[in-house]
Amino acid sequence: MRLPAGQCSRAVHPPGIRISPAPGRLLRDGEVVCTTSTPTLRAAEENTMTTTELSPYWLRDNCPCAECRDPRNGQKLFQITDLPDDLAIAARAELDGRLEVLWSDGHRSRYPVGWLAEEDGEDGRTESGKQLWDAADFAAGLPEAHWDSYLADPAERAAVLAAVRRSGFAVLRGVPAVERQVLAVAETFGYVRVTNYGELFDVRVEPDPNNLAFTSAAIAPHSDNPYRDPVPTLQLLHCLENSATGGDSGLVDGFRAAALLRAEAPEHFAVLTRTPVPFVFRDRGTELRADRPLIDVDPLGRIREVRFNNRSIATLRGPAAELDAFYAAYRAFAAITLRPALQLEFRLDPGDCLIFDNVRLLHARTAFAQDGRRHLQGCYADLDSLSSTLSVLERRSAALDELAALFEGEGAGEYLGEAVTMAEHMLQAGALAEAAGAGPHLVAAALLHDVGHLSLDKHSQGALHGRDLMAGTDNRHSHTGADWLARWFGPEVTEPVRLHVAAKRYLCAVEPEYRARLSEASEYTLQVQGGPMSEQEAAGFAAHPGAEDAVAVRRWDDEAKEADAATPDFTHFRPLLAALMR
């Protein structure tokens, strides 16, 4: 995806108390307050850190233990009023990268130091999470991607959605120019917002228009549906035909315009943030009204929404002095939105679909002659769904990066006495499953079946390594790997991983020729792992619903030991894994 750089805005992070990643150091606003390196819990009054420096109710409200949060969904299992009125930290210590706290009511909590050091986040809706722009910032081109790439590559889709959240818009090229296709675009990241215009609307010249958008007239920069509360926060416009002279599209960064007003005339900015404006829409079957300011800010004063639509502002009532102040501010703001430097103009061709933030960007259109047809189809959606989809894609990407690092790092080491590395072995297994036409879940299971041999992260603390297995101790890597992978994958992937060692023991019990083909290293690990199953154990395994998949993974596992075999790298499997992730 081509994403031109915009103007970076500064993120606003409220100050707070943090534990640094370095063991034993407590930070407050970047300064060392005290050290807590003592390896045992100490009474609070013996420590120089006070309970106010680590707010007791904040800390306890965020306790991650299974007694306080449902381990399946992370939701809290208690009410804030359940905590005692005199809650206090009785003792605390930093142990093994975690802050351990003993509470005055006897409860014990453990917090990862890294979590305590995290920066404060926000919902991404305010100016602090955006790149405010002028038209010149896109001189090299618009943020855009091709529809086929967007559908096929999760990274491309994430780049498009990130552009919408960061810069306020993106364009998809090559979207099939067929009716109702705009709905399919919206459904790739969220849900269509149905309004009085229906689930979609046609932007073309109508014989009896209820909105100037359905004429050939020029349309000045504006927000859509400001008379709704809540207003649709996203709009999509898909070009089906554009052969008329004129009819070019335009965008203005409303947040940038508002920021300029704040800098140039702070008194005007203040008026527009505190004056409710009556936005109204009426037609034969609709009567809508929302009283909202032109510029909406959050409690910290950061710009969060812009509603600007001259055609929808009804009569504002009030004392003359207040009306004079409003109209002076309104005119100043309107003049800024019309500055040429802020107006980005471009033409949508058939197959182009513009996605933009309707509570930030103002969109416009030049007049067009009726010497050809201009037909766009549009629909509304919401930013929360787009942000949700983007967050999931980013979470999956981070997980895949973690897996890739295992393959490229420790996975490059030897594989338990075989002639291939661990990574080569797993990649070969995945490739064999793929060549056999196995389902995606089995390809993933074959690819990842031996991750439990590696040094995994905190989710598997205390787990043994592949070296332990070769030294004669069963590291139960199938279970460790399955448990670790369960953060991202469902049982269709994790259970064949969990059972692939049991499948080896099963096959040795029921297929004598199978055991005869085992490599020397595999025969050795068979003995460490419990040897062939008994007749009763084999019957129990065969009755397991995942036995067939586990046996398939096991067979690919046994074949995947060919030195110098040509296999795809981990990147080849990323789209498949991403599609399977929860």
Secondary structure, DSSP 4 states (H G I P E B T S, - for coil): -B-------PPP----EEE-SSTTEEEETTEEEEE---SS-EEGGGSSS-TTTT-HHHHHHT--STTTB-TTT--BSS-GGGS-TT--EEEEEEETTEEEEEETTS-EEEEEHHHHTPPP---S-SGGGS----GGGGTT--SEEEHHHHHH-HHHHHHHHHHHHHHSEEEEES----TTHHHHHHTTTS--B-BTTBSSEEES--SS-SSGGGSSS-EEEE-S-TTSSSPP-EEEEEEEEE-SSB--EEEEEHHHHHHHHHHH-HHHHHHHHH--EEEEEEETTEEEEEEE-SEEE-TTS-EEEE---GGGB----S-HHHHHHHHHHHHHHHHHHT-GGG-EEE-PPTT-EEEEETTTEEEEE--B-TTS-EEEEEEEE-HHHHHHHHHHHHHHHHHHHHHHHHHHTGGGSB-TTSSSBHHHHHHHHHHHHHHTT--HHHHHHHHHTTGGGS---GGGTTPPPHHHHHTT----HHHHHHHHHTTT--HHHHHHHHHHHHHHHHHHHH-HHHHHT--HHHHHHHHHTT-SPPHHHHHHHHTSTTHHHHHHHHHHHHH---TT-----HHHHHHHHHHH--
